[in-house]
């Protein structure tokens, strides 16, 4: 409906029932920064901080970055009556888990380096 009304522009980001968006994972010094395309619920934020703390510290989570897809709920929260309002402003029940999977994949790539080899530290030069 939002596309038909012209609120959300039609484009290459929507393919059938799949929506493509962006997130970024950046290491700046020892810090890790993860950008998210919406507003995440606390349980997802805590999970992301735990996951990403293995790759640097502190961990910063930037919401509403790169895109604005509304609320990002976990599957467990999505169908709770308590969050019916937020559910109305969420693109999918699957977006939370998909974003965590993407963060995990990006973090693993960060750990391995560009060519799939473990990154060298300054002590190994």
C-alpha atoms as a printed R data frame, in Angstrom:
    type eleno elety resid chain resno      x       y      z
1   ATOM     1    CA   UNK     A     1  0.000   0.000  0.000
2   ATOM     2    CA   UNK     A     2  2.807   2.411  0.842
3   ATOM     3    CA   UNK     A     3  4.370   1.883 -2.595
4   ATOM     4    CA   UNK     A     4  1.008   2.335 -4.335
5   ATOM     5    CA   UNK     A     5  0.446   5.560 -2.379
6   ATOM     6    CA   UNK     A     6  3.893   6.841 -3.346
7   ATOM     7    CA   UNK     A     7  5.096   6.996  0.273
8   ATOM     8    CA   UNK     A     8  7.743   4.342 -0.333
9   ATOM     9    CA   UNK     A     9  9.379   4.591 -3.753
10  ATOM    10    CA   UNK     A    10  9.300   1.455 -5.891
11  ATOM    11    CA   UNK     A    11 12.752   0.370 -6.908
12  ATOM    12    CA   UNK     A    12 15.299  -2.385 -6.938
13  ATOM    13    CA   UNK     A    13 15.147  -2.809 -3.149
14  ATOM    14    CA   UNK     A    14 11.823  -4.645 -3.448
15  ATOM    15    CA   UNK     A    15 11.802  -7.934 -5.350
16  ATOM    16    CA   UNK     A    16  8.583  -9.892 -4.929
17  ATOM    17    CA   UNK     A    17  8.166 -10.357 -1.191
18  ATOM    18    CA   UNK     A    18 11.869  -9.716 -0.420
19  ATOM    19    CA   UNK     A    19 13.186  -6.319  0.645
20  ATOM    20    CA   UNK     A    20 16.859  -5.437  0.363
21  ATOM    21    CA   UNK     A    21 18.310  -2.897  2.775
22  ATOM    22    CA   UNK     A    22 21.712  -1.997  4.234
23  ATOM    23    CA   UNK     A    23 23.613  -2.457  7.457
24  ATOM    24    CA   UNK     A    24 27.272  -1.753  8.036
25  ATOM    25    CA   UNK     A    25 29.790  -3.123 10.493
26  ATOM    26    CA   UNK     A    26 32.829  -0.932 11.067
27  ATOM    27    CA   UNK     A    27 35.822  -1.289 13.342
28  ATOM    28    CA   UNK     A    28 37.296   2.068 14.346
29  ATOM    29    CA   UNK     A    29 40.340   1.521 16.511
30  ATOM    30    CA   UNK     A    30 39.123  -1.006 19.055
31  ATOM    31    CA   UNK     A    31 35.474   0.046 18.760
32  ATOM    32    CA   UNK     A    32 32.855  -1.799 16.727
33  ATOM    33    CA   UNK     A    33 29.981   0.109 15.104
34  ATOM    34    CA   UNK     A    34 26.920  -1.634 13.666
35  ATOM    35    CA   UNK     A    35 24.315   0.345 11.730
36  ATOM    36    CA   UNK     A    36 20.726  -0.875 11.620
37  ATOM    37    CA   UNK     A    37 17.880   0.107  9.257
38  ATOM    38    CA   UNK     A    38 15.286   0.778 11.952
39  ATOM    39    CA   UNK     A    39 14.615   0.879 15.684
40  ATOM    40    CA   UNK     A    40 15.564  -2.365 17.423
41  ATOM    41    CA   UNK     A    41 13.958  -3.709 20.551
42  ATOM    42    CA   UNK     A    42 16.164  -4.021 23.616
43  ATOM    43    CA   UNK     A    43 16.496  -7.814 23.482
44  ATOM    44    CA   UNK     A    44 17.945  -7.635 19.959
45  ATOM    45    CA   UNK     A    45 20.247  -4.785 20.970
46  ATOM    46    CA   UNK     A    46 21.578  -6.751 23.946
47  ATOM    47    CA   UNK     A    47 22.097  -9.826 21.754
48  ATOM    48    CA   UNK     A    48 23.973  -7.757 19.141
49  ATOM    49    CA   UNK     A    49 26.188  -6.146 21.789
50  ATOM    50    CA   UNK     A    50 27.092  -9.570 23.212
51  ATOM    51    CA   UNK     A    51 27.758 -10.987 19.755
52  ATOM    52    CA   UNK     A    52 29.856  -8.060 18.555
53  ATOM    53    CA   UNK     A    53 31.828  -7.590 21.786
54  ATOM    54    CA   UNK     A    54 33.966 -10.560 20.696
55  ATOM    55    CA   UNK     A    55 35.266  -8.361 17.849
56  ATOM    56    CA   UNK     A    56 36.020  -5.136 19.724
57  ATOM    57    CA   UNK     A    57 35.046  -2.797 22.509
58  ATOM    58    CA   UNK     A    58 33.098  -0.655 22.987
59  ATOM    59    CA   UNK     A    59 30.220  -1.711 20.731
60  ATOM    60    CA   UNK     A    60 28.009   1.039 19.300
61  ATOM    61    CA   UNK     A    61 24.627   0.318 17.705
62  ATOM    62    CA   UNK     A    62 23.282   3.043 15.404
63  ATOM    63    CA   UNK     A    63 19.586   2.736 14.633
64  ATOM    64    CA   UNK     A    64 17.686   4.353 11.768
65  ATOM    65    CA   UNK     A    65 20.892   4.335  9.744
66  ATOM    66    CA   UNK     A    66 20.941   3.683  5.989
67  ATOM    67    CA   UNK     A    67 17.192   3.011  5.922
68  ATOM    68    CA   UNK     A    68 14.014   3.519  7.940
69  ATOM    69    CA   UNK     A    69 12.143   0.228  8.150
70  ATOM    70    CA   UNK     A    70 10.311   0.898 11.397
71  ATOM    71    CA   UNK     A    71 10.503  -1.279 14.479
72  ATOM    72    CA   UNK     A    72 12.744  -4.337 14.430
73  ATOM    73    CA   UNK     A    73 11.306  -6.963 16.751
74  ATOM    74    CA   UNK     A    74 12.428 -10.470 17.578
75  ATOM    75    CA   UNK     A    75 10.181 -13.275 16.412
76  ATOM    76    CA   UNK     A    76  9.289 -13.952 20.064
77  ATOM    77    CA   UNK     A    77  8.054 -10.358 20.513
78  ATOM    78    CA   UNK     A    78  6.412  -9.906 17.133
79  ATOM    79    CA   UNK     A    79  3.185 -11.760 17.902
80  ATOM    80    CA   UNK     A    80  2.719 -10.553 21.499
81  ATOM    81    CA   UNK     A    81 -0.412  -8.425 21.956
82  ATOM    82    CA   UNK     A    82  1.713  -6.052 24.025
83  ATOM    83    CA   UNK     A    83  3.532  -4.999 20.826
84  ATOM    84    CA   UNK     A    84  0.596  -4.816 18.406
85  ATOM    85    CA   UNK     A    85  1.276  -1.111 17.769
86  ATOM    86    CA   UNK     A    86  4.953  -1.706 16.989
87  ATOM    87    CA   UNK     A    87  4.066  -4.722 14.840
88  ATOM    88    CA   UNK     A    88  2.025  -2.365 12.667
89  ATOM    89    CA   UNK     A    89  5.205  -0.400 11.945
90  ATOM    90    CA   UNK     A    90  7.475  -3.364 11.255
91  ATOM    91    CA   UNK     A    91  8.179  -4.784  7.810
92  ATOM    92    CA   UNK     A    92  8.242  -8.427  8.889
93  ATOM    93    CA   UNK     A    93  8.294 -10.893 11.753
94  ATOM    94    CA   UNK     A    94 11.622 -12.149 10.356
95  ATOM    95    CA   UNK     A    95 13.587  -8.894 10.165
96  ATOM    96    CA   UNK     A    96 15.122  -9.165 13.652
97  ATOM    97    CA   UNK     A    97 16.568 -12.623 13.109
98  ATOM    98    CA   UNK     A    98 17.701 -11.713  9.573
99  ATOM    99    CA   UNK     A    99 19.550  -8.662 10.891
100 ATOM   100    CA   UNK     A   100 21.292 -10.677 13.629
101 ATOM   101    CA   UNK     A   101 22.349 -13.278 11.021
102 ATOM   102    CA   UNK     A   102 23.751 -10.510  8.832
103 ATOM   103    CA   UNK     A   103 25.652  -8.990 11.756
104 ATOM   104    CA   UNK     A   104 27.117 -12.408 12.570
105 ATOM   105    CA   UNK     A   105 28.204 -12.913  8.938
106 ATOM   106    CA   UNK     A   106 29.762  -9.453  8.725
107 ATOM   107    CA   UNK     A   107 31.566  -9.950 12.038
108 ATOM   108    CA   UNK     A   108 32.991 -13.257 10.839
109 ATOM   109    CA   UNK     A   109 34.187 -11.579  7.629
110 ATOM   110    CA   UNK     A   110 35.776  -8.844  9.736
111 ATOM   111    CA   UNK     A   111 37.576 -11.479 11.789
112 ATOM   112    CA   UNK     A   112 38.832 -13.367  8.743
113 ATOM   113    CA   UNK     A   113 39.851 -10.444  6.599
114 ATOM   114    CA   UNK     A   114 39.273  -9.777  2.948
115 ATOM   115    CA   UNK     A   115 40.539 -13.055  1.478
116 ATOM   116    CA   UNK     A   116 39.217 -15.431  4.140
117 ATOM   117    CA   UNK     A   117 42.511 -15.493  6.053
118 ATOM   118    CA   UNK     A   118 42.777 -14.569  9.737
119 ATOM   119    CA   UNK     A   119 43.707 -10.912 10.139
120 ATOM   120    CA   UNK     A   120 47.221 -10.158 11.272
121 ATOM   121    CA   UNK     A   121 47.757  -8.126 14.388
122 ATOM   122    CA   UNK     A   122 50.580  -5.639 14.837
123 ATOM   123    CA   UNK     A   123 52.620  -8.290 16.709
124 ATOM   124    CA   UNK     A   124 52.723 -10.544 13.646
125 ATOM   125    CA   UNK     A   125 54.268  -8.039 11.219
